[in-house]
Amino acid sequence: FKNIFVLKTAKKSDVMILYTSKYKSVDEFQQEFNRTYPYLRIEFEQKRNGKVATEKLPEGAIEIADSTTVQQLQKSIRLLFGIPAQIFRKSGKTWLATTMTDHWTLLQQNQHGEEISAWALK
């Protein structure tokens, strides 16, 4: 891989490594992230010739832990792939950008989304 970005973690057991390649679509990358964090969604915006193109990410790998903050992840994605990313948290039937809670860890965000969604669906 051309690009590898590792976020320092306390424990290896809660680490996920997401790989990108010329054969993997953005949808596949998003699905892998969503399998670990079902109440979070990651969105990318890449502009080419003035048009938004989100079919492929540059080749690389990123290591993500439960202790990674949203802010760290978004910054890492921007540095590794050169593409802005936004994390959204599920809140009932809607998805909210985590801009006010970017300092929370992915685990905190996911747990909060689960709690809010469970309460909202009662």
C-alpha positions in Angstrom: 0.0 0.0 0.0 1.2 3.5 -0.8 -0.4 5.1 2.3 -0.8 3.7 5.7 -2.0 5.7 8.7 -2.0 4.4 12.2 -3.7 6.0 15.1 -2.1 5.1 18.4 -4.2 2.9 20.6 -4.1 1.6 24.2 -5.3 -1.9 23.4 -4.9 -3.9 20.2 -8.2 -5.9 20.8 -10.4 -2.9 19.8 -8.5 -2.0 16.6 -9.9 -2.2 13.1 -7.8 -1.7 10.0 -9.7 -0.5 7.0 -7.9 -1.0 3.6 -8.6 0.7 0.4 -7.5 -0.4 -3.1 -8.3 0.3 -6.7 -10.8 -2.7 -6.4 -12.7 -1.5 -3.4 -15.5 1.0 -3.7 -16.3 3.8 -1.2 -19.5 1.9 -0.4 -17.5 -1.2 0.6 -15.3 1.0 2.8 -18.4 2.6 4.4 -20.0 -0.9 5.0 -16.9 -2.2 6.7 -16.8 0.9 9.0 -20.6 0.5 9.7 -20.2 -3.2 10.6 -18.1 -2.2 13.6 -20.0 1.0 14.3 -23.6 0.4 13.3 -24.9 3.7 14.7 -22.3 5.8 12.8 -22.0 6.6 9.2 -19.0 8.0 7.3 -19.4 10.2 4.3 -16.8 11.4 1.9 -16.7 14.4 -0.5 -14.2 14.4 -3.3 -14.4 17.0 -6.1 -13.0 16.3 -9.5 -13.5 18.9 -12.2 -16.1 20.6 -10.1 -18.2 17.4 -9.7 -18.5 15.3 -6.6 -17.0 11.9 -7.2 -17.1 9.2 -4.5 -16.6 6.0 -6.4 -13.1 5.1 -5.2 -10.6 6.2 -2.5 -6.9 6.3 -3.0 -5.1 3.1 -2.0 -4.1 2.9 1.6 -4.9 1.6 5.1 -6.1 3.3 8.2 -6.1 1.8 11.7 -9.1 2.8 13.9 -9.8 2.1 17.5 -12.8 2.5 19.8 -10.7 5.2 21.6 -10.2 7.2 18.3 -12.1 10.5 18.4 -14.3 11.6 15.5 -12.0 14.6 15.1 -8.9 12.3 14.9 -10.5 10.1 12.4 -11.7 12.9 10.1 -8.2 14.5 10.2 -6.5 11.1 9.5 -8.8 10.5 6.5 -8.1 14.0 5.1 -4.3 13.5 5.6 -4.3 9.9 4.2 -6.7 10.2 1.3 -6.8 13.9 0.7 -10.6 13.8 1.0 -12.8 15.5 3.6 -14.9 13.1 5.6 -17.9 13.7 8.0 -19.1 11.3 10.6 -22.9 11.0 11.3 -24.6 9.5 14.3 -27.9 7.8 14.1 -30.6 9.5 16.1 -33.9 7.5 15.8 -34.6 7.5 12.1 -32.4 10.4 11.2 -28.6 10.9 10.9 -27.0 13.9 12.6 -23.5 15.3 11.9 -21.3 14.9 14.9 -19.9 18.4 14.7 -20.8 19.4 18.2 -19.3 16.1 19.7 -16.3 15.6 17.5 -14.2 15.2 20.6 -16.1 12.1 21.6 -14.6 8.7 20.8 -16.1 6.4 18.2 -17.2 4.1 20.9 -19.0 6.9 22.8 -20.7 8.1 19.6 -21.8 4.7 18.7 -23.2 3.9 22.1 -25.0 7.3 22.3 -26.5 6.6 18.9 -27.7 3.2 20.1 -29.3 4.7 23.2 -31.0 7.5 21.4 -32.3 5.2 18.6 -33.6 2.7 21.1 -35.4 5.4 23.1 -36.7 7.1 19.9 -38.2 3.8 18.6 -40.2 3.1 21.8 
